[in-house]
Amino acid sequence: MKICRFVLAFLFASTGIATVGERHIAFERDDAVWIANVNGTGEKKIADGIFAAISSDGTRVAFVSVEKSGTSSMRRIAVVEIAGGKATIFKDVPSDNSYYPVWSPDGKRIAFTLRENEVWNLATIAPDGTEFRFLKKGTQNQATLYSPCWARDERSIFCQDMTNIYQISLDGAVLAQWNIEKIIPNGGMSGDGRIAVSPDTKCLLLSIDMGEEHHRKDWDGPPVALWRFEIATQKAVRITRKTLFGWDGCWIDNDNILFLTQPAGEKSASLYRMSINGKNLKRLIKNARCPSVSAP
């Protein structure tokens, strides 16, 4: 039986099915995973969890499922299909304390951090929960590696230990290393700092804690800023002005980004888009955390 294009379009629109080529944002709100169109419309809750990360093709979202048991919680990596809402929780991982999933560009692996034997490690896993592999094991009394981010060629991962930014191969070897304070004077990264690689692979988008004074009465801790780090030249350029606290940035394309900011007087962060030259600032979604966007 033939179905006209109009009917197909209506069916896809009414069911919220994501197809290859569509662009979506995934984000966290009130301990739940949400998606929206790339322009901020069509918000929809799809799962309970935190640390949402959408796949490049926009069909799946990796996140952290939180299961409470008494006074403790089990945090496991999970994947939910946007079309249909089927979720798979990865239980064959040697830890009940996993965080920060990020997709490889081809959608075949997920990198994440996990705690085992009182040490944090970096690992990868297939999107069906199989083929778990340690990428870089941590060591007692040494700095933890945070903020995994896949290189665009899928052969290495960027991460940081609050002192240095690293590029490491999939066998754990350090390929490159940059001291954060040297490339960004008065700057540093926390365990919640974020790294994102530009689509053209030339730049890293960094969430930086700045050692600057500020006069925000409703802000605890250092001011935060987004910086663009050019890998070839090792030059860092500030994107957000001093009065615009920005963090958790990700690339829409080579010239535009998504990020979080919390305007003075507001109680929660909102998701904004902006050009990397600091122009065209626009709020897309209120009350959001941990944004990610599918590929063009």
C-alpha positions as CSV (number, residue, x, y, z in Angstrom):
1,M,0.0,0.0,0.0
2,K,1.4,3.5,-0.9
3,I,1.4,6.3,1.6
4,C,1.7,9.8,0.3
5,R,4.6,12.1,1.5
6,F,2.2,14.3,3.4
7,V,0.9,11.5,5.5
8,L,4.4,10.3,6.2
9,A,5.4,13.8,7.3
10,F,2.4,14.0,9.5
11,L,3.2,10.6,11.2
12,F,6.8,11.6,11.9
13,A,5.8,15.0,13.2
14,S,3.1,13.6,15.5
15,T,5.2,10.8,16.9
16,G,8.4,12.9,17.4
17,I,10.5,10.3,15.6
18,A,14.1,11.4,14.9
19,T,15.5,10.6,11.6
20,V,19.0,10.9,10.1
21,G,19.5,14.5,8.9
22,E,17.4,16.1,11.6
23,R,19.2,18.1,14.2
24,H,18.3,17.9,17.9
25,I,19.5,19.2,21.2
26,A,19.7,16.9,24.2
27,F,19.8,18.4,27.7
28,E,19.2,17.6,31.4
29,R,16.4,19.2,33.4
30,D,15.3,18.2,37.0
31,D,17.1,14.9,36.9
32,A,15.5,14.0,33.5
33,V,16.7,13.7,29.9
34,W,15.1,16.1,27.4
35,I,15.4,16.7,23.7
36,A,14.4,19.7,21.5
37,N,14.8,21.0,18.0
38,V,18.0,22.8,17.4
39,N,16.2,26.1,17.5
40,G,14.9,25.3,21.0
41,T,11.3,24.4,20.1
42,G,9.5,21.1,20.7
43,E,10.9,20.3,24.2
44,K,10.2,16.7,25.2
45,K,11.2,14.5,28.1
46,I,12.4,11.1,27.0
47,A,14.0,9.4,30.1
48,D,14.9,9.9,33.8
49,G,18.6,10.5,34.2
50,I,21.4,13.0,34.1
51,F,24.4,13.9,31.8
52,A,22.5,13.7,28.5
53,A,24.6,13.3,25.3
54,I,23.0,13.0,21.9
55,S,24.5,10.9,19.1
56,S,25.8,12.5,16.0
57,D,23.0,11.2,13.9
58,G,20.4,12.5,16.4
59,T,18.6,9.2,16.9
60,R,19.9,8.2,20.4
61,V,20.8,9.8,23.7
62,A,23.4,8.4,26.1
63,F,22.9,9.4,29.8
64,V,23.4,8.3,33.4
65,S,20.7,6.3,35.0
66,V,20.4,6.9,38.7
67,E,19.0,4.1,40.8
68,K,18.7,4.8,44.6
69,S,19.1,2.1,47.1
70,G,18.8,3.2,50.7
71,T,21.3,6.0,51.3
72,S,23.4,5.2,48.2
73,S,22.8,5.4,44.5
74,M,23.9,3.4,41.5
75,R,24.9,5.5,38.5
76,R,25.1,3.5,35.2
77,I,25.5,4.5,31.6
78,A,22.3,4.1,29.5
79,V,21.1,4.7,26.0
80,V,17.6,5.7,25.0
81,E,16.3,5.6,21.4
82,I,14.5,8.9,20.6
83,A,12.1,7.1,18.3
84,G,10.0,4.9,20.7
85,G,11.8,5.7,23.9
86,K,13.4,2.3,24.5
87,A,16.2,2.6,27.0
88,T,19.0,0.1,27.7
89,I,21.0,0.4,31.0
90,F,24.5,-1.0,30.9
91,K,24.9,-3.3,33.8
92,D,28.0,-5.3,32.6
93,V,30.4,-2.5,33.7
94,P,32.8,-3.0,36.7
95,S,31.4,0.0,38.5
96,D,28.1,1.3,39.8
97,N,29.5,4.8,39.7
98,S,29.8,6.0,36.0
99,Y,29.5,9.5,34.6
100,Y,29.8,11.8,31.6
101,P,29.1,9.7,28.5
102,V,30.2,11.1,25.1
103,W,29.6,9.6,21.7
104,S,32.2,8.9,19.1
105,P,31.4,10.8,15.9
106,D,30.5,7.5,14.1
107,G,28.2,6.5,16.9
108,K,30.0,3.2,17.4
109,R,31.5,3.9,20.9
110,I,30.7,5.8,24.0
111,A,33.5,7.1,26.3
112,F,32.8,7.8,29.9
113,T,34.4,8.0,33.4
114,L,33.9,5.4,36.1
115,R,35.1,4.8,39.6
116,E,36.6,1.5,40.6
117,N,38.5,0.6,43.7
118,E,38.5,4.2,44.8
119,V,40.1,5.4,41.5
120,W,38.5,7.2,38.5
121,N,39.2,5.7,35.1
122,L,38.3,6.4,31.5
123,A,36.6,3.7,29.5
124,T,34.6,3.1,26.3
125,I,31.7,0.8,25.5
126,A,29.6,-0.1,22.5
127,P,26.1,1.6,22.4
128,D,24.4,-1.7,23.1
129,G,26.3,-2.1,26.4
130,T,28.9,-4.7,25.1
131,E,32.6,-4.5,24.4
132,F,33.6,-2.6,27.6
133,R,37.2,-1.5,27.5
134,F,39.4,0.6,29.8
135,L,40.9,3.5,27.9
136,K,43.0,5.0,30.7
137,K,43.2,3.6,34.2
138,G,43.7,5.9,37.0
139,T,46.3,5.6,39.7
140,Q,46.0,6.1,43.5
141,N,47.2,9.5,44.6
142,Q,47.4,10.9,41.1
143,A,45.2,13.4,39.3
144,T,41.9,12.2,37.9
145,L,41.2,12.6,34.1
146,Y,37.9,14.3,33.5
147,S,35.9,15.7,30.5
148,P,36.4,13.0,27.8
149,C,35.8,14.3,24.3
150,W,36.4,12.3,21.1
151,A,38.6,13.7,18.4
152,R,36.8,13.9,15.0
153,D,38.9,11.0,13.5
154,E,37.8,8.8,16.4
155,R,41.4,7.7,17.0
156,S,42.0,9.7,20.2
157,I,40.3,11.5,23.0
158,F,40.8,14.8,24.7
159,C,40.5,15.1,28.5
160,Q,41.9,17.1,31.4
161,D,43.1,16.7,35.0
162,M,42.4,20.3,36.1
163,T,46.1,21.2,35.4
164,N,46.6,20.0,31.9
165,I,44.6,19.2,28.8
166,Y,45.6,16.0,27.1
167,Q,45.1,14.2,23.8
168,I,45.4,10.5,24.4
169,S,45.3,7.6,22.0
170,L,42.8,4.7,22.4
171,D,45.6,2.7,24.0
172,G,46.1,5.3,26.6
173,A,49.3,7.0,25.3
174,V,49.6,10.8,25.6
175,L,49.8,12.3,22.2
176,A,49.7,16.0,23.2
177,Q,49.6,18.0,26.4
178,W,48.9,21.7,27.2
179,N,49.2,23.4,30.6
180,I,45.9,25.2,31.2
181,E,47.3,28.1,33.1
182,K,49.9,28.7,30.4
183,I,47.5,28.8,27.5
184,I,44.9,30.8,29.5
185,P,46.4,33.1,32.2
186,N,44.4,33.1,35.4
187,G,42.4,30.2,34.0
188,G,41.8,26.7,35.3
189,M,39.4,23.8,34.9
190,S,37.3,21.9,37.4
191,G,36.1,18.3,37.2
192,D,32.9,19.7,35.6
193,G,34.9,21.6,33.0
194,R,34.0,20.7,29.4
195,I,36.0,20.2,26.2
196,A,34.4,20.1,22.7
197,V,36.2,19.8,19.3
198,S,35.1,22.0,16.5
199,P,33.6,20.4,13.4
200,D,36.7,21.4,11.3
201,T,38.9,19.8,14.0
202,K,41.0,23.0,14.4
203,C,39.8,24.2,17.8
204,L,38.8,23.1,21.2
205,L,36.0,24.9,23.0
206,L,36.9,25.1,26.7
207,S,34.8,25.9,29.9
208,I,37.3,27.8,32.1
209,D,37.1,28.9,35.7
210,M,38.6,32.4,35.8
211,G,40.7,33.9,38.6
212,E,38.9,37.2,38.3
213,E,37.0,39.4,40.6
214,H,33.3,39.8,40.0
215,H,30.4,41.5,41.7
216,R,27.6,39.0,41.3
217,K,25.8,38.7,44.6
218,D,24.0,35.5,43.5
219,W,27.2,33.6,42.3
220,D,29.3,31.3,44.4
221,G,32.8,30.4,43.2
222,P,34.9,31.8,40.4
223,P,33.4,33.3,37.2
224,V,33.3,31.0,34.3
225,A,34.1,31.7,30.6
226,L,34.2,30.0,27.3
227,W,37.5,30.0,25.4
228,R,38.5,28.8,21.9
229,F,41.9,27.1,21.8
230,E,43.5,26.8,18.3
231,I,45.4,23.5,18.3
232,A,47.9,24.3,15.5
233,T,48.9,27.7,16.9
234,Q,48.2,26.9,20.6
235,K,46.5,30.3,20.8
236,A,43.5,30.8,23.1
237,V,40.8,33.4,22.5
238,R,38.1,34.3,24.9
239,I,34.6,34.0,23.5
240,T,32.3,35.2,26.3
241,R,32.8,38.7,27.8
242,K,33.5,39.1,31.5
243,T,29.9,39.9,32.4
244,L,28.5,36.9,30.6
245,F,29.3,33.8,32.7
246,G,29.3,30.9,30.2
247,W,30.1,27.2,30.5
248,D,29.2,23.7,29.1
249,G,29.8,24.8,25.5
250,C,29.3,22.7,22.4
251,W,29.5,23.5,18.7
252,I,26.5,24.0,16.4
253,D,28.9,24.6,13.5
254,N,32.4,26.2,13.1
255,D,30.9,29.7,13.7
256,N,28.2,29.1,16.3
257,I,28.0,27.5,19.8
258,L,25.5,26.4,22.4
259,F,26.3,27.0,26.0
260,L,24.8,27.6,29.5
261,T,24.6,30.9,31.3
262,Q,22.7,32.1,34.3
263,P,21.7,35.8,34.1
264,A,21.9,37.8,37.3
265,G,18.8,37.3,39.4
266,E,17.8,34.0,37.9
267,K,17.8,30.8,39.9
268,S,18.7,28.3,37.1
269,A,20.8,28.2,34.0
270,S,19.4,28.5,30.5
271,L,20.7,27.3,27.2
272,Y,21.8,30.0,24.7
273,R,23.3,30.1,21.3
274,M,25.9,32.6,20.1
275,S,28.4,33.2,17.3
276,I,32.0,32.7,18.3
277,N,32.6,36.4,17.7
278,G,30.3,37.1,20.7
279,K,27.4,38.3,18.6
280,N,23.8,37.1,18.0
281,L,23.2,35.9,21.6
282,K,19.8,34.2,21.9
283,R,18.2,32.2,24.7
284,L,16.7,28.9,23.4
285,I,15.7,26.9,26.5
286,K,15.2,27.8,30.1
287,N,16.2,25.6,33.0
288,A,18.7,23.3,31.3
289,R,22.0,21.5,32.0
290,C,24.5,19.5,30.1
291,P,23.6,20.4,26.5
292,S,24.7,18.5,23.4
293,V,23.7,18.8,19.8
294,S,23.6,16.3,16.9
295,A,25.8,16.8,13.8
296,P,24.8,18.7,10.7
